Amino acid sequence: MAPARTEPSAVSESRPGLRERKKIKTRQAIRKAAYRLFGEQGYAATSVERIAEEAEVSPSTVFRYFPTKEDIVLTDEYDPLMHDALLARPADEPPVTALRKAMLEVIGQSMRQEPGREPAEAHQRIRLVLEVPALRARMTEQMSQTVRMLAEALAGRTGRDADTLELRVCTGALVGAMSEAMFFWAGSDEPEEDLFAVVERALRVVERGIPQALGAQGAGTPPGPQG
């Protein structure tokens, strides 16, 4: 999970067409209405029907964009953006470094889009995940999918199959570090550091500890059995 954005082209230079802009506007209206209501009356007390009323759309429209209420909080477009950013990293870059930089690239660029709104929305979103068990459970499920997707993108760099234990553990460690950094940041009402800085610190902790599992340079043949 990353800080939520409603624009599917957060790091893209191309402008979406009219139809896509209308979808983005509707998605924004639903999410903003939901966050406003969650803040006023709590997550559990806010129904999808009430969110639809606040956003001036029908409940069926809400469900078309977000299949469940949990998805309003958890759905974002960051996974494919991180996947593409990872594939674009230099081929000779160590895999853990490449994944760290891809994650930070997407988070950093998205936060620069609307610096005044993004931290407040991200803080509210992550606090909801911390406080609502149903959101934590759904997020865990989604993280597993994220790990598999990023492991597939890293497989070519390491000479390993995407399903190897080492690759999945290393990818999971970085994804988990990003999530824990967000929880750490959101746990304070007035964080001393911005979200980007906290995530960067967490990813560097992992990077210093696990590169040997994938080989120091990453792009070559997987290391053989140790003697």
Secondary structure as UniProt FT lines:
FT   TURN            8..11
FT   HELIX           18..41
FT   TURN            44..45
FT   HELIX           48..55
FT   HELIX           59..65
FT   HELIX           69..74
FT   HELIX           78..87
FT   TURN            91..92
FT   HELIX           95..113
FT   TURN            115..117
FT   HELIX           118..131
FT   HELIX           133..158
FT   TURN            162..163
FT   HELIX           165..186
FT   HELIX           195..209
FT   HELIX           211..214
//
